[in-house]
Amino acid sequence: MAKIVVVGGGVVGISCALSLQADGHDVVVLDPGEPGEGASRASCGSIAVSEVVPLSKPGTLRLAPKWLLDPKGPLALRPASLLAVLPWFLRFAGNARGDRIRSISRDIALLTAHAVSDTEDFLDRYGLRSLLREVPVIQLFDSKEELEKERGYLDLRRDLGFQIDVVSGNEAAELEPALAKDFAAAAVLRDWRSVVDPKRYVVELHKAFAARGGEVRRLKGTGFNRQERQARAVRTQSGEAVTGDAFVIAAGAASKDLVSDLGFTIQLAGVIGYQSLLKAPGIDQTHALIYGKGGFGITPYESGLAVAGSVEFASASAAPDWRRADILVERARRVLPGLTARSAERYFGRRPLTPDTKPIIGRAPTADNVVVATGHGQLGLTLAATTGRLVRDLVANRRSNVNLSAYRADRF
Ligand SMILES: Cc1cc2nc3c(=O)[nH]c(=O)nc-3n(C[C@H](O)[C@H](O)[C@H](O)COP(=O)(O)OP(=O)(O)OC[C@H]3O[C@@H](n4cnc5c(N)ncnc54)[C@H](O)[C@@H]3O)c2cc1C
């Protein structure tokens, strides 16, 4: 049994901690925040198994200038962040070529193919299966042209083994009666799942970890004490050094700083997204919906109806621009005309996104006993259980059923 320190207790960090604990290790999680806040809470809550096509796909990049010029559009860039974001963005744009799109999609699919079974097994282990809903997710298209533009990507996703049925707007409205009746078409994403509530999801995992003797310490990691190629302790803001035999960096978008203290670089942007949670939406909705043109999803949670999305590039210290959360609600009425939204709770989070949209799951190139688990972008909830299993195997030097070379930490 080794003592393992996991830095970051978001959905990815706590999933790694539980898997390592189940392998018999003594695990400590360091996180200065409350469980289930940040990116995980602001999310759309989908186990989005076929969301494998990278965000750099040409359709998105072509629309980017138009979106950036529209103050209510789904994409925003704070001018003060332009220089900081530029190197990341150039690499991102370099991944727009057709061959890169296909190869990245394959790499992500290798992971997401395991996501539902890993998540179910993981939740079963803790008696938490009821946190998952088995209802397909519906992606909406305003026009036939929009569907045709997406057709190639839908085919690519099907070729990779995922279940996607294209139906008419009317058929979609039969499945989900609260939906506007004038959508031209929809893709029913049969193999997706949704969590019942992303905050509770992470909180319950924290409880399961604590109930089995795991310790979460409210400490912020700032770097590592090292001896040659071995990390010995995490230095923390309070001055305490938390020692361990092995370490996992799973601090979401903040992982970049911890990694650079180890003497190597990862390309990671903390891309802001917002959520408005409507406690009294005035409609009954069963399926989670995705409205790509608006850049948001609408998910029924047990705590309310969540409208979540938007992609905003801003510096790590930038305050949220809550107008973007309000815009999401305005736009959601296009999808759900009966929506009555008198008040909303607003959340935001930073998706840890790499320029190739692939997560980072691998050993630190400069320290043999440190594993990096971050960069999950729009798939952190989807891949948390799978990542936990793969990190557990990496720490144990065990072969896993996924070749991890595509997700290496030294690929930047
Ligand atoms: C609008 C929106 C919609 C989304 N929809 C989906 C979806 O439908 N499906 C899906 O799979 N994903 C979705 N995502 C993405 C998902 O939310 C993220 O990928 C996921 O939350 C990342 O998890 P994480 O644990 O890596 O990071 P986080 O959730 O950000 O957690 C990181 C943790 O590390 C802690 N931390 C930070 N710095 C330090 C430090 N120095 N020391 C110690 N601890 C530290 C933080 O306090 C935090 O608790 C969405 C995200 C957004 C914003």
The ligand as an SDF file (V2000), in Angstrom:
LIG
                    3D

 53 58  0  0  0  0  0  0  0  0999 V2000
  -20.9520   24.7950  -19.5220 C   0  0  0  0  0  0  0  0  0  0  0  0
  -20.2590   23.4740  -19.4060 C   0  0  0  0  0  0  0  0  0  0  0  0
  -20.8990   22.3180  -19.8580 C   0  0  0  0  0  0  0  0  0  0  0  0
  -20.2560   21.0800  -19.7290 C   0  0  0  0  0  0  0  0  0  0  0  0
  -20.9290   19.9440  -20.0810 N   0  0  0  0  0  0  0  0  0  0  0  0
  -20.3380   18.7250  -19.9100 C   0  0  0  0  0  0  0  0  0  0  0  0
  -21.0400   17.5200  -20.1990 C   0  0  0  0  0  0  0  0  0  0  0  0
  -22.2110   17.5150  -20.5650 O   0  0  0  0  0  0  0  0  0  0  0  0
  -20.3880   16.3510  -20.0490 N   0  0  0  0  0  0  0  0  0  0  0  0
  -19.0820   16.2870  -19.6160 C   0  0  0  0  0  0  0  0  0  0  0  0
  -18.5230   15.1940  -19.5380 O   0  0  0  0  0  0  0  0  0  0  0  0
  -18.4120   17.4100  -19.3010 N   0  0  0  0  0  0  0  0  0  0  0  0
  -18.9950   18.6290  -19.4380 C   0  0  0  0  0  0  0  0  0  0  0  0
  -18.3250   19.7700  -19.1390 N   0  0  0  0  0  0  0  0  0  0  0  0
  -16.9090   19.6720  -18.8000 C   0  0  0  0  0  0  0  0  0  0  0  0
  -16.6770   19.2240  -17.3860 C   0  0  0  0  0  0  0  0  0  0  0  0
  -17.4310   20.0180  -16.5280 O   0  0  0  0  0  0  0  0  0  0  0  0
  -15.1760   19.3600  -17.0690 C   0  0  0  0  0  0  0  0  0  0  0  0
  -14.4260   18.6670  -18.0320 O   0  0  0  0  0  0  0  0  0  0  0  0
  -14.8830   18.7610  -15.7130 C   0  0  0  0  0  0  0  0  0  0  0  0
  -15.6380   19.3990  -14.7260 O   0  0  0  0  0  0  0  0  0  0  0  0
  -13.4060   18.8700  -15.3980 C   0  0  0  0  0  0  0  0  0  0  0  0
  -13.2170   18.2110  -14.1840 O   0  0  0  0  0  0  0  0  0  0  0  0
  -11.8750   18.3660  -13.3760 P   0  0  0  0  0  0  0  0  0  0  0  0
  -12.0240   17.5660  -12.1410 O   0  0  0  0  0  0  0  0  0  0  0  0
  -10.7140   18.0810  -14.2870 O   0  0  0  0  0  0  0  0  0  0  0  0
  -11.7900   19.9220  -13.0720 O   0  0  0  0  0  0  0  0  0  0  0  0
  -12.6460   20.7960  -12.0760 P   0  0  0  0  0  0  0  0  0  0  0  0
  -14.0440   20.3380  -11.9880 O   0  0  0  0  0  0  0  0  0  0  0  0
  -12.3730   22.2010  -12.4590 O   0  0  0  0  0  0  0  0  0  0  0  0
  -11.9690   20.4800  -10.6760 O   0  0  0  0  0  0  0  0  0  0  0  0
  -10.6590   20.8830  -10.3810 C   0  0  0  0  0  0  0  0  0  0  0  0
  -10.5310   20.9330   -8.8800 C   0  0  0  0  0  0  0  0  0  0  0  0
   -9.1730   21.2430   -8.5580 O   0  0  0  0  0  0  0  0  0  0  0  0
   -9.1750   22.1720   -7.5070 C   0  0  0  0  0  0  0  0  0  0  0  0
   -7.9190   22.9140   -7.6000 N   0  0  0  0  0  0  0  0  0  0  0  0
   -7.5750   23.9010   -8.4520 C   0  0  0  0  0  0  0  0  0  0  0  0
   -6.3310   24.3200   -8.2050 N   0  0  0  0  0  0  0  0  0  0  0  0
   -5.8720   23.5860   -7.1820 C   0  0  0  0  0  0  0  0  0  0  0  0
   -4.6300   23.5430   -6.4820 C   0  0  0  0  0  0  0  0  0  0  0  0
   -3.6390   24.3620   -6.8060 N   0  0  0  0  0  0  0  0  0  0  0  0
   -4.5020   22.6660   -5.4520 N   0  0  0  0  0  0  0  0  0  0  0  0
   -5.5130   21.8260   -5.1150 C   0  0  0  0  0  0  0  0  0  0  0  0
   -6.6980   21.8140   -5.7640 N   0  0  0  0  0  0  0  0  0  0  0  0
   -6.8690   22.6780   -6.7730 C   0  0  0  0  0  0  0  0  0  0  0  0
  -10.3960   23.0310   -7.7470 C   0  0  0  0  0  0  0  0  0  0  0  0
  -10.8050   23.6570   -6.5250 O   0  0  0  0  0  0  0  0  0  0  0  0
  -11.4020   22.0100   -8.2530 C   0  0  0  0  0  0  0  0  0  0  0  0
  -12.1640   21.4450   -7.2200 O   0  0  0  0  0  0  0  0  0  0  0  0
  -18.9400   21.0110  -19.2030 C   0  0  0  0  0  0  0  0  0  0  0  0
  -18.3190   22.1650  -18.7270 C   0  0  0  0  0  0  0  0  0  0  0  0
  -18.9700   23.3990  -18.8140 C   0  0  0  0  0  0  0  0  0  0  0  0
  -18.3010   24.6080  -18.2540 C   0  0  0  0  0  0  0  0  0  0  0  0
  1  2  1  0
  2  3  1  0
  2 52  2  0
  3  4  2  0
  4  5  1  0
  4 50  1  0
  5  6  2  0
  6  7  1  0
  6 13  1  0
  7  8  2  0
  7  9  1  0
  9 10  1  0
 10 11  2  0
 10 12  1  0
 12 13  2  0
 13 14  1  0
 14 15  1  0
 14 50  1  0
 15 16  1  0
 16 17  1  0
 16 18  1  0
 18 19  1  0
 18 20  1  0
 20 21  1  0
 20 22  1  0
 22 23  1  0
 23 24  1  0
 24 25  2  0
 24 26  1  0
 24 27  1  0
 27 28  1  0
 28 29  2  0
 28 30  1  0
 28 31  1  0
 31 32  1  0
 32 33  1  0
 33 34  1  0
 33 48  1  0
 34 35  1  0
 35 36  1  0
 35 46  1  0
 36 37  1  0
 36 45  1  0
 37 38  2  0
 38 39  1  0
 39 40  1  0
 39 45  2  0
 40 41  1  0
 40 42  2  0
 42 43  1  0
 43 44  2  0
 44 45  1  0
 46 47  1  0
 46 48  1  0
 48 49  1  0
 50 51  2  0
 51 52  1  0
 52 53  1  0
M  END
$$$$
